[in-house]
Amino acid sequence: MSLPGLIGSADLTAGNWVQLGSALAEPGIVNITVCNRNTTAVKISIAIGYDAPTDPGVKDHIQTDMPLAGNMPMERNGRSCSTGAKIWVRSDTANVSACAEGVPST
């Protein structure tokens, strides 16, 4: 995915890793936003990796099972990513939206 702008977005399903967009085509600074559309709390996990073909490996996790209150957003901003980075998000419950945006770092 070429920067700047939207890298990818998704409506998450319960318990499944979702890759936001394709691997980055150039280095960039990435912002990840997750929105819980439920009235109850959910648990969010985020990973950024390079080697895994489909799901992230344990070394790729930057956040695991972080509680996110009902009807609330969460942002992880300013993540520096190299060419080839893949961004994954997972929720333990459906009705959660996620998106990643980025700008070139060079």
Secondary structure as UniProt FT lines:
FT   STRAND          5..12
FT   STRAND          18..19
FT   STRAND          28..36
FT   STRAND          42..49
FT   HELIX           58..60
FT   STRAND          61..68
FT   TURN            70..71
FT   STRAND          73..81
FT   TURN            83..84
FT   STRAND          86..91
FT   STRAND          96..104
//
